[in-house]
Amino acid sequence: MDYLEFKISCNTEFTDILIAEFSAIGFDTFQETDTGFITFWEEAFDNALLADIQNRYAEIAHYNCNIKETEKQNWNKEWEKNYDPIIIDKTCVVKAPFHTQLPPYPIELIITPKMSFGTGHHETTHLMLAEMLTLNFKGKKVMDAGTGTGVLAILAKKQGASTAFAFDIDDWCVENTIENAAVNKVEVVATKASIEDLELSADYDIVLANINKNILLSQMDFYKQALKKSGELLLSGFYETDLEDIKKKAKEVGLTYQNHNVRNNWTMARFIY
C-alpha cells in the first residue's frame, strides 16, 4: 500500500511541539529535516485534524504542510547520511552496523530502522533507554508495546530479561524487530497486534510503551492487566504538559507514580502496580 508523506516546515523552535501534536493524533514515525520534519500515514486521513493544527500554528510557527503519495520504502540510505551513534550514560551505545570504529561499551545495540521508529535519536527513545538502564531486568518477563525497531525489547534482553515479547500494528516494525534482534544475538518474540487483541494475564514484570499520549491513555488499563503485582510500567511518547493527564489515568487504573524525566520537553514516566 502507498503512504501519504507529510512534509512539515516550521520555525525550528516549534519542531518538537509539532511532532508532539502529530503524535497525539496518531503519527508515530518522524524524520527530522533542516526545516521541520517528515512523517507518513498508511491510510485515509481525517483532514479536520490537520486543519486544527494549521489554524493553531500557521502564524506563530510559520507552519506549512505539503502532502503527497509515496511508495512504502526502506529509508536507510537517507538515514545513514545523518545517523551518528547515540551514547547513553556512558554505558549503552545505539549504533548502526556501519559504525565500526567505536570504542567498546558495556551494552551495544545495533539498530537498522527500516520504516520503524526507535534509534535513540528521538528524545522519547533516549529517555526510555536511560530509565531502563536503572532497572534490574535479570530473569524478568518483559512486554514492549508498539515496539518500532525493537530497541527497547533488545535492551531488556541484553540486561538479562528471561523473555521479551514485542508487538506492533505495522508489519514493517515486526519484521524490523525480528531482524534487529537477530543482529544483536538475542531472542525477542515479535508479532503484529494491538494490545486490545491480546489475551492478557498478569504475568509481566515490566511493560514498556513508547507510543503517544492518546494511545497511552486509551490503553492504560491493558498495561495494568499485563503486569504482575509490583510490576513496573515505563511510558513515553508524550509532552511534559501531558504528564498530569498520564498520571491521573494511571492512578485511575491502580498504578502508582514513581518518577519521571524530561528531555527537550518530551517526558518518560515510571509507575508501579
C-alpha positions, 0 to 999 in steps of 0.5 A, a space after each residue: 500500500 502507498 503512504 501519504 508523506 507529510 512534509 512539515 516546515 516550521 520555525 525550528 523552535 516549534 519542531 518538537 511541539 509539532 511532532 508532539 501534536 502529530 503524535 497525539 493524533 496518531 503519527 508515530 514515525 518522524 524524520 527530522 529535516 533542516 526545516 521541520 520534519 517528515 512523517 507518513 500515514 498508511 491510510 485515509 486521513 481525517 483532514 479536520 485534524 490537520 486543519 486544527 493544527 494549521 489554524 493553531 500554528 500557521 502564524 506563530 510557527 510559520 507552519 506549512 504542510 505539503 502532502 503527497 503519495 509515496 511508495 512504502 520504502 526502506 529509508 536507510 540510505 537517507 538515514 545513514 547520511 545523518 545517523 551518528 551513534 547515540 551514547 547513553 550514560 556512558 554505558 549503552 551505545 545505539 549504533 548502526 552496523 556501519 559504525 565500526 570504529 567505536 570504542 567498546 561499551 558495556 551494552 551495544 545495540 545495533 539498530 537498522 530502522 527500516 520504516 520503524 521508529 526507535 534509534 535513540 535519536 528521538 528524545 522519547 527513545 533516549 529517555 526510555 533507554 536511560 530509565 531502563 538502564 536503572 532497572 534490574 531486568 535479570 530473569 524478568 518477563 518483559 512486554 514492549 508495546 508498539 515496539 518500532 525497531 525493537 530497541 527497547 525489547 533488545 535492551 531488556 534482553 541484553 540486561 538479562 530479561 528471561 523473555 521479551 515479547 514485542 508487538 506492533 500494528 505495522 508489519 514493517 516494525 515486526 519484521 524490523 524487530 525480528 531482524 534487529 534482534 537477530 543482529 544483536 544475538 538475542 531472542 525477542 518474540 515479535 508479532 503484529 497486534 494491538 494490545 486490545 487483541 491480546 489475551 492478557 494475564 498478569 504475568 509481566 514484570 515490566 511493560 514498556 510503551 513508547 507510543 503517544 499520549 492518546 494511545 497511552 491513555 486509551 490503553 492504560 488499563 491493558 498495561 495494568 492487566 499485563 503486569 504482575 503485582 509490583 510490576 513496573 510500567 515505563 511510558 513515553 511518547 508524550 509532552 511534559 504538559 501531558 504528564 498530569 493527564 498520564 498520571 491521573 489515568 494511571 492512578 485511575 487504573 491502580 498504578 502508582 507514580 514513581 518518577 519521571 524525566 524530561 528531555 527537550 520537553 518530551 517526558 518518560 514516566 515510571 509507575 508501579 502496580 
